[in-house]
Amino acid sequence: MPFCVIFNVFSLLLHFGMTQFSLVSPFQPTGDQPQAIRQLVDGVRRGDPAQVLLGVTGSGKTFTMANVIAEVGRPTLILSHNKTLAAQLYREMKAFFPHNAVEYYVSYYDYYQPEAYIPSTDTYIEKDLAINDEIDKLRLAATSALLSGRRDVIVVCSVSCIYGMGNPAAFYESVIRIRIGQTLDRNVLLRKLLDSLYVRNDVSLSRGEVRVKGDTLDVALAYSDNLLRITYWGDEIESIEEIDPETMQRIAQFDEYNIYPANLFMTSKEAQEQAVRHIEDDLAQEVARFEQEGRELEAKRLHERVTYDVEMIRELGHCSGIENYSRYFDGREAGTRPFCLLDFFPRDFLMFIDESHVSVPQIGGMYGGDRARKTNLVHYGFRLEAALDNRPLKFEEFQALTNQIIYVSATPADYELAEAEGVVVEQLIRPTGLLDPLIEVRPREHEADDLLEEILQRIEVGERVLVTTLSRRQAEEFSAYLERSGIRSCYIHYEVDTMERVQIMDALRRGDYDVLVGVNLLREGLDLPEVSLVGILDADQEGFLRSRTTLTQTIGRAARHVHGKAIFYADRITQSMAQTIEETNHRREVQLRYNEEHGITPHAVRKELAQTPLSQGEDKHRQATVDYQMPTSGPLQAADPITEQMTPQQLRKTLDHTRRLMQEAAKKLDFLTAAQYRDELLRLTSLLDEREDSTS
């Protein structure tokens, strides 16, 4: 019987009597949230394959999602296009559902350099990576919760959910089921744990290891922070306990327990032997083809690389880049899709796609980029053709695995609207009573002088301004014009990386700048409550940067201020402008009417500045002097002139310290801070390499 049938029957059997979702919150749905929740729940129960939740910035879309999940009571996947936003959603869902299984599944790499070959320069780039142990644990916890048959599971994930992983059937078959009173030889249980990729360590336990002391087995579960202690009386299991690893105090007792594997990629000895035979057969065929084509270099390269990998698999059970052979271990035919996280969900699961206007195109674009890179590796003899089958899903494959989807966005794209057949659930009311920004259209003639006057008015009352242009040159020129006029301004362009953008945004909020100028200042999840004015230059130049979606997202940056306003500088009204103005006016009418009916006075959003580690080096993107306070927990070193005087040994110590800080930040799911430390780690590594080269 196919695994999907077995698993879905198993899920249905466990459905009845299982704990349902228990939403915990001091707040009740307000504004148009109750209406939105009711419509979405009705749509799910009707079996609608797709719905759209059009929720404006600050309207509480996450709370609405939580209420829908609680009402529907199905396993749920929440997909976000951004690792940081996924972490934010995970925290919020954990707070809403403290008694249910809220899990987190994103890429577990702190750093990842994929294998690649550049034919034009004959450059081979070897794969380099650093795996985050904490995220690996959370990924295992997610799959374990899904395979447990629980119905009260929420998995918050990034687009990594469409990337290849192990066969869920092999994972499920490797689950070890024990119970009190069961007769099971201790060594047999130990062998089962080792087959599930746990490692024996009788000295000190780490995640994914097992310790044996007399009649007791302590298992450091790969997907939990606690130990599982199994005590024997002869060959019979006497007790099963969960232990705090620090205090060694008992947390809970169990009559029966399921131990899930320590790795997502599981296979049997028989499957491994069969896979090796297939690898060798394909190797012989592909080497022969290269030789027939007169490509002796590629034939020799492929033979040496694959032969070495096969020897490693036979001796150790794995090799570097073993994922490129996943098709053989999974028993899949050439060209078939890999298994992914979606295969672990029961058939009736519910999916939310957050910021769908960005997330959906990202899902569609993953396959093409991966294919282009792998094609070169295969064509030039670095990998077997089977490497092409270790890939993200194609978009149509993703669609085939979904059940019911709710697209969540302030600006849903045409695809989502078409999938929902034009039926949109609106959520336009903000709990704060804030309105969408007022939009004015002014002529482009003398636009710089007109906008300068508006900026001066905002500065007098301590408010901030965003200005968007169509080109980097225009942004630089306008920023220079503001500087000559005595305005503290800064501009952002494509060369400014993510962390520098965060730093500049924080400087704007603190008041180190009054104006921020850029080509594209919209960013989903960007919170700038101090911004009261958005000026859009050349608003009538129809295109990507002046489309309806972009215009709506950009003016939304002023939606968190009581005096929020947007100015379109244009000599004509384009279709995108007209649609944006019409939609915004409609929202304002709804919001005004609701405020009047309920006696609500709009009030500003209060949000504290996030603390992130910043470099002491001079920021070339600042046009004003800004004093940043370095955290005492671990200042970044590469920008410090002292590092120039460090010996290689001192640099290595600094590298280790920075790596620990990066891992600590990632463990707390603070990915912006972790990214800062990661960049610092790369700079320090480069500095160390230069130092060692000069002394060799």
C-alpha positions, 0 to 999 in steps of 0.5 A: 500500500502506498505511503500516502494512503497509509499515512492518511488512514493513520491520520484519520484514525487518530483524528477523533479524540485528538486535542483541538486548537486552543487559541490564547489571547487577551484580545477579541476580534474587532473591526472587520476581523469577525467578518473576515474570519467568518467568511474565510472559515465558511469558504474552507468548510465549503471546500473552496480551493483558494481564497484571498484575504486582503488585509491592509497594513496593521489590520491584524492579519496574523490574528485573523489567521490564528482564529481561522486555524482555531475554528477549522481545526486542521493541520496548517502550513503557513508559508512566508517568503522571508526567513525573518518574517517566518520567525516573526510569524512563528513567535506570534503563533506560538503565543496564540497556541501555547498548548498546541504543536507550533513548529518552524521549518526553514533552511538550516544553513547559517551560510551556504555556498552552492556547488557551481561551475563557470565555463567561461572562466573554467572556475569550479566552486566547491560547496561550502556550508554551516548548518545551524543545529537549532534550526535542524532540531526545529525541522525534525520537530516539525516532521515528527509532529506531523507523522505523530498523527496529531491534528493540532499542528501548525508549521510556519515555513519558508520557501524551503518547504518545496526543496527535496528531503528524505522519503517520508515513508522511510522516515515513518518506518524508522519510528521506534515505538516502545511501551511499558511492559514491552519485552525488548532486549536492550541491545536490540533497542540500541541497534534500532536507535543506531539504525535511526541515525542516533550516535552512541556516546556514553560520556556526554550527551548531545542532541541525537546521541544515546548513552547506556548505563547498566539497565538505563538508556538515555536518549538525547532526542534529535527534535527536543531539548529534553532527554528520554530515559528508558529503564529496564528490568531484565528484558522488559521496559520498566519505565519511560521518563522525560528528563531535564538534561541540566537538573536531571529531574523528571518532567513527565512519565509515559506508558508508551512513546514514539522515538523519531529518527535523528535525521530527515534522510533515512534509508535501509541497508538494502536500499543503500546497496541497491542505490550504489548499484544503480549509481555505478550503472549510470556512471558507466553509461555516462562515462561511455557517452562522454568518451564517444563524444571525444570528451576525455576530460569530462569522462575522467573527471566524472569517473573519479568523483563518483567512484570516490563518492561510492567508496565513501557511501560504502564505508561510512554510509554518506559522502559530501554532496550525497543529496545529488544521489537522492533519487537512487536512495528514494527509489524514484524514476529519472525526472520525477519530483523529490519528496518535500515537507508537503508530503508529510501533511495529511491530505486535508491540510490548510495552507496560508501563503503570507505576502502572497504577491511576493511568495508565489512568484518566489515559489515559481522561480526556485526551479529555474535557478537551481536547474541552470546551476546544475546543468553546467555541473552535469554537462561538464562531468562534475555530477551525474544526471541524477543530480538534476532530480535533487531540486525544488518543486516545479510550480505545477508540482507545488500546486498538485500537492496543495489542498486549500490555500488562503492567500494573504496580502495587502496587494494580491496579484492577478494570479491569486485573484484568478485562483480565488475566482475574484472573491476577496475577503477584505480586512480594512479596519485597523484596531488603532483606527488609523486610516490609509494615507491621503493621496494628492496628485501634483504636477511634476514641474518644480516637484523638487521645490514643492516636495522640499516645502512639504519636507520642511513642514514635517521636520518642524513637527518631528516627522519623517519622510520617504521619497522614491525615484526611478533611478539611482542617479535621480536618488543621489541628485535629490539627496544632494539637493536636500543636503544643500538645503540643510536637510539631513538625508540619506539614500538607499540603492541596490548596492546597499545590503540587507543589514545596512538597510536595517541600520539606515532605517533605524537611523531614520526612526531615531531622527538621525535622518529626516528624509530617506530617498531610494529607488524602491523603498517598499518592503513587506513587513517594514515598520516605520511609524514615524513616517508621515509623508511618502513622496513619489517622483515621476509617478506617471511613468508606468512600469514595475516601479510604478505599478498598482502593487508597487504604488500601494505598497509604497504609500502603505509605509505612511499608513502607521501615522496619524497624519499619513499622506502620499504625494504623486508627482505626475502630469497625467493619471495612469491606470496604475495611479487611478487604481491605487487612488480608487482603492485607497479612497474606498478603504478610507471611506470604510475606515472613516465610517467605522471610526464614526460609528464606533466613536474611535479616534485614530492613535499612533503606533508605538514601536520600540527600536530593535537592537542589532549589532552594528559595525564601528567602521565608517558607513559610506552610505551616511551623509550625517554623523551617527553615533551607534552604540555597540552591544557589550555582548560581542562587538564586531571586529573586522571593521576595527583597525585593531584587527589589522595588527592581529596575528593569525592565532588571534584572528582565529580566536576572534573567528570562533567568538564571532561564530558563537555569537552568530549561532546564539543569534540564530538560536533565538531566531534573530536572523538579522543579527545572525546575518550581521555576524555571518557577514563579519565572519566572512570578512574575518575569514578573508582577512585571515586567508590574506594574512596566512598567504603573506606569511607562507 
